[in-house]
Amino acid sequence: MRAHEAGVLHAEVMTPGPAWLRVPDDVNALLPQLWARTVDRGPDGALRVGGVDVRDLAAEHGTPAYVLDEVDLRARARAHAEAFDRAFVDLCGGADVYYAGKAFLSVAVARWVAEEGLRLDTCTGGELAVGLRAGLDPALLGLHGNNKSDAEIARALEAGVGRIIVDSPEEPARIAALARARGVVAPVLVRVNVGVEAHTHEFIATAHEDQKFGVALSDGVAAAVVADVLARPELELRGLHSHIGSQIFDPAGFEVAVRRLVRLHADTLRTHGVALPEMDLGGGFGIAYASTDRPMPVEQVAGRLARTVAEECAAAGVDVPRISVEPGRSVVGPTTFTLYEVGTVKPVVLDGGGERTYVSVDGGMSDNVRTALYDADYSCTLASRASDAPPVLARVVGKHCESGDIVVRDEFLPGDVRRGDLLAVPGTGAYCRSLASQYNHVPRPPVVAVRDGVSRVLLRRETEEDLLALDVG
């Protein structure tokens, strides 16, 4: 059933479980595409990551907790840097990969991705502050945002960031004034709505024109903004930018976006005599959240984009500019699982027959709102032991006072799941901690990194004292 703001009795009732969900042959099996590379089961069936037993993690750090595989994150960051650089080396000398910090950002993660060859994309002053605190070269940072404040732009200029993304027709004047007051020239890209609606959830499709991001390609708006930027000596137009959405599996949308972006790039050369040196194709590469998801390997994504860029630039009669991309989810999403402890277990008989077991855990929509916000699918597994019990259809729910407080909508768990067991939900590295809240005054969980048999806290668990410290009433 789907959540409804007026309560569960108003929700749409559906048959138990989605059509794609199959009863597993082995309820203890781990699907490799869903888990970080060092996750496995120990001899007694308990989950391990980086050689550390999850029962030991729960004992030391408590639950719920986001558990991050550092080896996996570094490997994915390195794979993105190498794949795109290799794909574009013969076309434009390589490519620059900006890690989209909005997916998940901490000082340690910013340092790790930089060490593995990535730059950092930020979209608020807070994210920019993390990158600077991490000691990253400001020239390798970018600042996005559809409503950047003067203070955020000023901080970026004073820090010397390598790019500011123009997101609206009024921004060039503001950025120019702030740059002039500081005696600097601001390097900028113009974010263009290329009219491509990616095959994804409505709320994370970001290049169709009826939305808040960027400047429209139609009616000459983008071309006018480009002309405005070029006319201001305080601004250096580095290139054009496009981002068509998130959690995308089909690269066809990127290919259409490239075609339209190259056309504007070529028109800029013909109209103004300016060959823009850069072009950013955004991110949004999908990952596997459920058994039916089949994300394309990053090497194939990079290869497809490189072929399209080469073909379109050749057709337009222009040289290939330096290409950049902005992956976030595909770098960090699969690296992390959330570890919960089971509380109440409640079998429910459904109308029309069938049964679903509601498994309540000690977290919920405050640490993973994506199921409620995007109707996202997740998987899970019994983590503290193996089980020979037959599988039952389960719904993993949280402790919050909302009928829509669902973590995993449908999954098969062992029929003997009980209070005190540990559950692990994979694929929670992207947007779960970033979107986490303190709803119902539940403190946010820690982020615990594991590597080579050792765990350490990247972001500590919030406490009730933290919550009360904000209350000055």
Number of C-alpha atoms within 10 A of each C-alpha: 15 15 19 14 10 9 11 15 11 12 15 10 13 12 12 17 17 11 7 9 14 12 14 13 9 12 20 21 12 15 10 12 18 24 24 25 18 19 21 21 21 16 9 9 15 18 26 20 29 22 18 20 19 22 19 13 21 17 9 10 19 16 21 24 26 25 26 29 26 25 17 23 25 20 16 22 25 20 18 27 24 21 20 25 20 18 22 24 13 12 18 18 14 19 26 22 28 28 32 28 28 17 20 23 23 18 18 16 21 24 19 18 23 23 14 18 18 25 27 28 26 23 20 19 20 11 22 25 16 20 29 17 14 17 13 18 16 20 13 19 24 26 23 21 19 16 15 20 13 14 11 19 23 18 16 22 23 15 15 19 21 18 24 26 25 30 24 21 18 11 18 25 15 13 25 20 16 22 21 15 11 12 12 16 18 26 21 23 27 27 29 31 30 27 19 22 20 26 18 19 16 11 11 17 20 26 25 18 18 10 13 14 21 26 25 23 19 13 8 12 16 23 21 14 23 25 15 15 24 17 13 15 14 22 23 18 27 22 24 24 26 28 25 26 26 24 20 23 20 16 18 16 17 25 20 15 25 24 19 19 24 22 16 21 25 20 16 19 13 11 10 11 10 14 19 20 16 20 24 25 23 22 25 26 23 24 24 24 23 20 16 9 13 13 18 17 15 20 15 14 20 23 16 16 21 23 14 19 23 18 15 20 19 13 12 16 10 16 15 24 22 20 26 22 25 23 26 27 27 30 27 32 28 26 30 31 25 26 29 26 22 23 17 14 17 14 14 12 11 13 11 9 8 11 15 19 21 20 23 25 25 17 27 26 26 25 27 25 22 20 18 18 11 13 14 16 17 22 21 25 22 23 24 25 20 19 17 11 12 15 20 19 22 26 23 25 24 27 18 19 10 16 18 24 23 28 29 21 24 22 25 23 26 20 16 14 21 16 14 13 17 25 26 24 23 26 28 27 27 23 22 22 24 16 16 18 18 14 14 10 13 19 20 22 26 20 23 22 23 22 17 13 11 12 22 15 15 15 18 14 18 14 14 10 9 11 14 11 9 8 7 5 4
